[in-house]
């Protein structure tokens, strides 16, 4: 019997992809069409070089590199997810060193390409959307829909403010679906955690550099570009540090979250030297966090450890919790001349803090507005976008400070109710998943992500914790991992597929 092997694209006609394969890989451009393409490319390069010179050559090289990158993000989503996380982490650092162009728009582009790749994947798998069924998916879609409806809010001061705010509030949420669909192996989860801890290490060490060596020229220019920046970051003769992030608040929160991950990993089963490395990393993260001068971040780790002790109760955990509590009490009350530790101590005595009391007064003052505006004043009505697009409005002059207050002011008491419901469902799902899971490693990962989400909820009270890069991107990754680890564990329990991978048919 004569066997034949058909090479894709070797047949006459066929799809566009088959024709391109035949043209570039089989014929190797040795055809009338190929010669025409080469002549056309030569003509374009000659004309561009003659008219623009060196800039055209640079643009051409960038273009040749960008096209494969765009293809990689769409067709290799695991690569795209890693690229998005790295970009989100160092986004503001790129802006400070002078990288030209709208870098924030670049993040939107990566998100759009990941969503395009997701749609293509789902279409190729028979348009099966059953994979996304989950209580968390439901509440996220309701929250997203409500934010879209805010465009028609009759009390909104500006539609343009909505256009800019929806990017970091609503569109980033869609990353949850990208992560849920594409993260399907425990090895890839390990890779993401290693990447997260490594980037956090870079940020912590850079904060040490800022504290003991000083700011770069670009950072000095930024700090002195606006008197308002100095009024926020220069306190008691000491500059608050922000590392690679947008501000000290974002930096401090992004040091606490990997610390929580380290503690959960240490509690699991692994080699002693790995636990030692994680302990060192956690110490670096938390010590560098003190340079930020963000008091709200100081209470996050104790709060997360308290929930950790409740969910993971054992004699060993009880002993560790008691030791940590004693150490914390000593740290809160010990006399010190260190400005960073003094600021840390004030976080546990909020009623003695003038800044906290002023925030309480502002929140009390805005309550009548919240009660009489069920949909709020519209996305972006407060903060920088409010000042830019509705400078004469009352809300543009209101400092929201708290993430919950911002939701209540911009999206009303109805929006606040939906937001709190969403957080409740996510945490409930994480706790339920943790108790139902059997695999120790996956169970530990689920616990870590639940504690991080819980810490973000605590953090969102004194500050706005979920609207800035990279926290907004990482938050929806962590929410997705709560569901992903559970599905991997269920797949192992059913023994339909190995724990290393699962398919949509198992859900």
N, C-alpha and C positions, 0 to 999 in steps of 0.2 A: 504494500500500500504506500502511496506517495503522500507524504505529509508536507504541508506548506505553512509557512509562517508569514502572516501579514503584518507589515510595518505600518504603524499608525501614520496616516497622511500620505501613504504611497499610492492610493487610488486617485484616479482622476476625479476632480470635483470635490465633494465633501464639504465639511464645515469650514468656517474661516480658520479655526485652529488647525485643522488638518492641512489646509493650504499653506499656512505659515510654517508648519513643521516640514512640509515637503520643500518649500522654497528655501528655508534657511539651513535645514539639517540634511536633506537628501540631495537636492540640486545644488546647494551651497551657492546660491545666487547666480549659478551658471545657466541663466535662461534670459530670454528677452525681458521678463518682468524684473528679474534681479538686477540686470545691467541698467535698466531704467531707474530703479531705486537708487543704485549707487551714483549714477550721474546726477540725479536730482539732489541727493545729499551733498555731493561735491559742490554743486551750484549754490546751494543754500549756505554752506560753510564759507565759500569764497565771497559771496555777497555780504554775509554777516561780518566777516573779518574786515572787508574793505570799508564798510560803513561804521562799525562800532569798535573795531580793533580788539584789544585785550579783554574788555568786558564781555564781548560776545563769546570768546573762548572760555572764559570762566563760567558763563551761563550755560554753555554747551556741556561742559564737564559736569556741572551740577545737575543738569537735566538728565544726562546719561546715568548718573548715580541715583537720582530721585525715582526714575521709572521702575527700576528693579526693587527699590525700597517700598514703593507703593504696592507693587505686586506681592511682595513678601508679607506685608501687613494684611492684605486681603486673603491671600491663599494659605498663609502660615500663621494662623491667629495666635499660637503660643509665642511666636516671635513678636507679634504685634503687641500682645499683652505686656511682655517684658519691656519692650521699647516704651510703651505708654507709662509704665510705673517709673522707669528711669527718668523720662522727661518730666513727669509730674514732680519728682523729688528734687530735680535740679533746675526747674523752670526759671525761677527768679535769679538763680546764680548766673544763668546764661544772659539774662537781661542786664545784670550789673556789670558783667565783663565786656559789654558792648556788642553782643550779637545782634545784628540788625533785623528788623522785621517784626511783625506781630506774633510773638512767640505763643501767646494765649490762643490765637487762631490756629496755630499749628497743633495744639492739643485737641481742638475741636475737629481738625482734619483727621488726626489719628483715630479719634472716637468714631467719626463717620465711616472711615475705612474698615474699622473692626465691625461695625454694624452691617456694612455692605457685605463683608465676608460671612457674617452670621446668616444673613438672608440667603446668600448663595448656597451655603451649607444646608440650610433647612429646605430650600427648594430642591436640591439634589437628593435629599432624603425623603422626598415625597410630601413636602409641606406638612410634616408631622410636628404640631405644636404641643402635643401632649407632654413632652419632656419638661415643659415649664410649669406644669400644674403644681401649685403649692400655695399655702396661705400667705407666705411671704410675697410671692409673685403677685397675688391679688391685691394686697395692701399697697405694694409699690406702684402698681398700675393705677390704683385709685388716687394715690398721692400725685403721681405724674399727671393724671388727667385733671386734677384740681388745679395744679400749677399752670396747665395750659389754659384752663378756663379763666384764670386770673387776667388773661389778656383782655377779656371783656368786662372786667370789674368796673362797675359804674362809678366807684369812688377813686379809681386810679388817677394819679396826677400826671403820669406820663406812660405812653405805650413804648417809647424808646427805652425807658428804664427796664421794662419787662424784657425787651429783646436781649439786653445785655445780661440780665440776672438769670434768665432761664437756662443759660449755658452751664452755670456752676451749680444750679439748684435742681434742674430737671433733666437736662441732656446727659449729665454725668451719671445719673441714675441708671441709664440704659446699659452702662458697663456691667451691671449685675447680670444681665441676660447673656452678654458675651462671655463672662467668666463661668456662669453656670453651665453653658453649653460646651465650652472648650476645655475646661479643667477636668480631666477624667482619669487622672492617675495619681497615686500617692507620691510617685517620684517627682512629678511636676510640682506638686504642692511643696515638697521639700526644696526644690529649686527656687520657688518663689520666696519661701521663708529665708533661705540663705541669702538671696538677693536683697531682701528687706533688711536683714541684720547687717549686711555689708554696707549698704547705703547709709544706714543709721550710724554705723561706725565712722564713716567718712564725715557725716554731719557733726557727730560728737567731737571728733578730733579737730575739725575746722573751728568749732566753737572754742576749744581750748586755745587754738591759734589766735582767735580774735581776743580772747581774754588776756593772754600772757605775752603775745607778740604785738597785736594791734590789728586794726582794720587795713584793708588794701586801699589804694588810692581811689578806686571806683566806689568803694563803700564809704570812704570819707566824704567824697563828693555827694553821695546820696544822703548821708546823715546831715549835711549842712545845706542841702538844696532847699529846705523848707523849715521855717521855725517850728511848725507844728510837729515835725518829726522829732526834733530835739526835745520838745516838751513832753513827748510820750516815752522816748527812749533814754533820756538823760535824767537819772533820778539819784538824788543824794550824792552828786559828784561822780557818778559811775554810769557808764553806758551799758544798757541792756544788750545782750548778744542775741543774734538771730540766725547765725550760722549760714546755711545755704537756703534758708526759707524766706518768706515774704516779711515776717515780723517775729518778734520774740514769742508771742502766743503760739503761733503755728509751730515754731521750733520746739517749744517745751512740750506740747502735746505729742509731737512726733518723736520725742524721746521716751515718753512714758509708755506709749503703746508697744514698741519693741521690747521694753523692759518687762511688760506683762507677758509677752510671748516667751521671753527667756525664762522667766520664773516657772511658767507652765511646762516648758520643755525640761527644765531641771527636775521637776517633780515626776517626770516620766522615767522610763527605763532606757538608759544609755550609758556609754562608757564614762568612767570617772573624769577622764581628761576633757571630754566634751562638756560635761557639767561645769568644770572649772573655767573653761573658755566662756561659756554662757554667763557664768557668775561675774567674770571680769567685764564682759560686754555690758551687762546690766548696771554694774557699778559706774562704768564710763558714761553710759546714757544718763543716769540719774544725776551724777555729779556735774556733767555739762549742762543739764537742764537748769541747775541753780543759776547759771550765768545769765539766763533769760530774764530773771527777775519777775516771772509770771507766777503770782501767788495761787491762782486758780488751779495750776497744774500740780501743786504740792499735795492736794487731797486725793488725787486720782488713784495713785498706787495703793494707799491704805484702803480706799473704797473697793478697789478691785480685789485686793487680798482678803477683805472681809467676805465678799461673795465667793471667792475661791475656797475659803475655809468652810463656808456653809455648804457649797455644792460638793466639795471633795473631802468631806469630814473623815478624819482618821486620827489616831493618836499622834502620828508623826506630824500631820498638818496642824493639829492643836498645839503641839509644842512649838513648832515654827511660828505660828501666829502669835503665841504669847511672847516669844522672844522679840519678834518684830514690833509688837505693841509696846513693850518696855523700851526698846531702842527709840521708837517714835516719841514716846513721852519724854524721854531724856532730851532728845533733839529739840523738841518744842520748848522745853523749859530751861535749857542750859544757858547761862549767861555767855554772851559772845560779842566780839567787836566786828565780826565779819558781816559785811553788808548783805551778802547773798543769803546767809543763814538767818539773819534778822528778818529779812523779807519773807523767807520760808516760814518762820515762826508766826508772822502776822496772818498767814493764811488760815490759821486755826483759831484766830481771835478776830473774826470779821467785824463784830460790833464795835471794836476799838479802831477800826480803819475808816478814815474820812472818805476814801474813794468808794468803799462798799456802801456806806450810808448815803452818799450822793446817788448811787445807782438805785438804791431802794426808793429814794424820793422821786427820781425820774420815772420809775416803774409805777409808783402810786399815781403820779400825775397823768400818765397816759392811759390808765385803766378805763376812764369814762369813754374815751375814743374807741377802745377795743370793744367795749360792750355795745356801742351803738353802730359799729361797722362790722357785721358778721363776716365779710370778705376782706376786711382790712383796707389799707390805702393803696394796695397794688405792689407787685414785686418790684424791688429796687426803689421804693419810695423813701427809704432811709439811707443813711451812709453816703458814700461817694457818688453813687449813681443818682440818688435823690438830689444832692447838691448840684450835679451837672445838668440834669434834665428838668428838675422842678425846683430851682433855687429859692423861689419865694414861698414855698409851701411850708406848713408847720412841721410835717414829718421830716423834711430835709434837714431841719435843725435838731431833730431828736436823736440822741445817741443811744442806739438799741443795746449795745454792750452784750447782752445775753442773746444766745441763739433762739431760745424759746420766746423771748420778748420780741425779737425781730419777726419771727413767724406770726405772732399774735398781732403785731402792728401792721405788717404788710399783707397778711393773708387772713386776718380776723380770728375771732374765737372759733369759727368753724374750721379754719385751717389748722389752728393749734390742736383742736380735738383730733383731726385726722393725723397730724404729725405724731402726737402722743400715742394714738392707736397703732400706727405703723411701728413705732419703737417697741411697744408692748408685745405685738405679735412676733417681731423678730427675736426679742429676748425670750419669750415663752417658747418659741420654736427651738432656740439654741439650748435651753435648759432641758426640754423634753427629749431632744435628740441625744444630749449627753447621757441621760439616764437609760436610753434605749440601746445605745451602741455597746458593742462587745470588744472590738479591736482596740487594744490599749493605746496605740499610737494615734489612730484616727480619733479616738475619744478625747485624747489629750489636745489634739488640734482643734476639735470642736469647742472644748472648754476655753481654750485660749482666745478663739475668735468671739465667743460669747462674752468673755470678760472685757475684751477690747471694745466691743459695741456698748457694753454697760458703762465703761469708762468714758466713752465719747458722749454718752447721755449725761453723765455727771458734768463733764467738761462744757457741755453746751449751755449750762445754766449761768456760770459767771462770764463766759466769753462765747463768741461765735465759732464753734468748733468744726462745723461741717460744710462751710461754704468756700473754703480756700484750698488750693492745691498744696500738698498732695493728699490732704486728709479726705477730701471729698471722693477722690479716686480710690484710695485704699479702703475707705469705709464700705463701699459697695462690693469690693473684693472680699472683705471680711464677712459681710452678710452672705455672699454667695458661698463662701467656704463652709459656713454653718450647714447649709443644705448639701453641699458636695460631699463633705466628710460623712454625713449620714447615709447618703446614697451608696457611697463606696462600701461602707460598713454593712448595709443591708444586702448589697450584692455578694459580699463575702459570706454572710450568714446563710443566704439562700443557696450558695455554692453554684450559682448559675454561671459566674465568671470569676476569674481570680481577683484578689483585692487590688492588683496592680492596674486594672482597667475595667471599665464597664461601658455598655452601649445603651442607646436610647430605648432598646427593647426591654431592658431590665427595670425600667421605671414605669 
